Amino acid sequence: MDLVTKVHREHVEILITGTIKTIANAQAIKEAVRKTHEQHPDAIINLTIKDSFIITSSVIGFLIKSIKMDKMNLQVNINCEELYTMLDDMNLIEVMNVRKAYSCAKA
């Protein structure tokens, strides 16, 4: 998994490529979101998961907490239909501010 953060005028983009599968991957995502919010508290954070067809439960929990309790302006963009469907089956689309942008082939 690779993670790139790009700062734009009104938003910050965090792009995740590769498969999210390890504890280290989850920690890197959490740290990137946390650090981005600390440095740009008023910016919209666009977290794009480009390739992964899975996501760890700790990342799901962290994103829900960040959006609902910490009031982060966080949008999750999913490029893999399989991951989007899984989140939809779990009724997390609205809770996690998920948008779809399909272009993923299972990695």
KOLFI-167479 format. One record per residue: residue in one letter; x, y, z of N, C-alpha, C, CB in turn. Coordinates in steps of 0.2 Angstrom, whole numbers, plus 5000, padded with zeros to 4 digits. Atoms other than C-alpha are relative to their C-alpha. Glycine has a CB too. Layout:
BEGIN
aXYZXYZXYZXYZ
...
END
This chain:
BEGIN
m500449945000500050005000500450065000499550005006
d499649935000500650184996499550055001500350014993
l500449944998499950345002500350064998499950005008
v499749945002500150514995499550065002500150014992
t500449944998499450685002500250064996500150015008
k499949945004499150834991499650055003499849984992
v500449944997498651004998499850044994500450045005
h500249965005497551104987499750065003499449974995
r500249944997496751274990499449995005499750054995
e500550014995495151214998499949935003499350024996
h500050074998495451035001500649975000499549964996
v499450045000496750905005499849934997500350005007
e500150065003496850744995500549955003500050004992
i499650054997497450585003499949944995499949985007
l500050055005497750454989500349935003500250024993
i499750074998497950264994499949964994499649975006
t499950055005498550144981500249945003500450034994
g499850064998498749964983499549975005500750005004
t500550034996497849844995500250025007500049924999
i499949984993497549895013499949935004499450055002
k500150074997497849735023500449995006500249954995
t499650014994499149755037499850065006500750004999
i500049954995499149845054500450064998500249975007
a499549945002500549955047499650044995500649984998
n500449965005499350005033499550045003499749954995
a500549974996497950045045500350065004499749955004
q499749944996499150155056500250054995500649975004
a499749955005499850245041499450044998500349974994
i500649965002498050295035499750045006499449954998
k500249964994497550345053500450065001499949965006
e499649944999499050455055500050054994500849975000
a500049955005498950535038499350045001499949964993
v500749964999497050585041500150045006499449955001
r500049964994497450645059500550064999500349955006
k499549955002499050745053499750054996500649974997
t500349955004498050825039499550045003499749964994
h500549964997496650875050500350055005499549955004
e499749964995497850945063500350064996500649975004
q499749955004498751045049499550054996500549974995
h500549975005497151095039499349995003500149984993
p500650024996495751095052499350024996500050035007
d500649985004494551185040499949984993500050085000
a500050035007494951095024499649945000500749994998
i500450065002493850965016500649944999499650004994
i499550065001494850795017499749954995500349975007
n500250055004494650685002500449945000499950034992
l499650064999495250515006499749954994499849965007
t500250045006495250414990500449935000500250034993
i499750074999495550224991499949974992499649955005
k500050015007496050184973499949924998500650034997
d500050075002496449994972499749955004500749994998
s500150054995496049904988499249984999500150035007
f500650035000494549784988499849985007499949944995
i500150024993494649765007500250065004500449945002
i499849954995494849885022499949975007499550074999
t500050034993495249845040499550035004500750015003
s500549974996493949865053500350055004499849945005
s499849954996495049975063500050074996500849995002
v500049945004495150095048499250034999500349994993
i500749995001493250085046499850045007499549944999
g500249974994493050125065500350075001500249965006
f499649945000494350265064499650064996500750004998
l500349955005493450355049499350025003499949964993
i500649994997491750335058500150055006499649945002
k499849964994492450415074500250074997500549975004
s499749935002493350555064499450044997500549994995
i500549965003491750605055499550015005499749954994
k500549994996490450585068500250035007499749935001
m499849974994491350625084500550065000500349945005
d499649945001492750735079499850054995500749974998
k500349965004491750815066500550034994499850075004
m499649995006493050805052499650014994500649954999
n500449995007492450865035500449954995500150074997
l499650065004493050695027499549974995500249955006
q500350035005492450625011500449944998499850044994
v499750065001492850445007499849984992499949945005
n500150025007493050404988500349934999500350054995
i499850075001493050214983500049994993499549965004
n499950025007493750164966499849934999500650024998
c500150075001493349984968499349985002500549955005
e500750024999491549914966499949955006499749984993
e500150054995491849764977500150035007500649954999
l500049974993492349874992499450055001500750055000
y500649964999490949994989499449965002499950044993
t500550044998489749854989500049975007500049944995
m499950024993490449785005499850055005500749985001
l500249944995490249955014499350014999500450064998
d500849995000488449965007499749955003499850004992
d500350064997488049795013500050015008500349934998
m499949994993488649855030499650065002500750005002
n500449934999487550015029500550055002499549995005
l499549954998489150125030500150064995500649975001
i499949955005488950225014499850075003499549994994
e500249934998488050375022500450025007499350005002
v499649994994488950355039500750024999500049945005
m499349985002490650365031500150054994500449944998
n499949955005490250495018500349974994500350065002
v499750045005490650365004499750024993500049935001
r500249995007490650404985500349954996500250084998
k499750055005490950284971500450044994499549954998
a499649985006492250314957500349944997500550065002
y499750065002492450144950500550004994499449964997
s499450015005494050104940500449945002500450064999
c499550054997494749954950499949934997499850005008
a500050075002495249784944500349975007500449994994
k499850034994495449664959500849995000499749935001
a499250015000497349674964500249945003500350065004
END
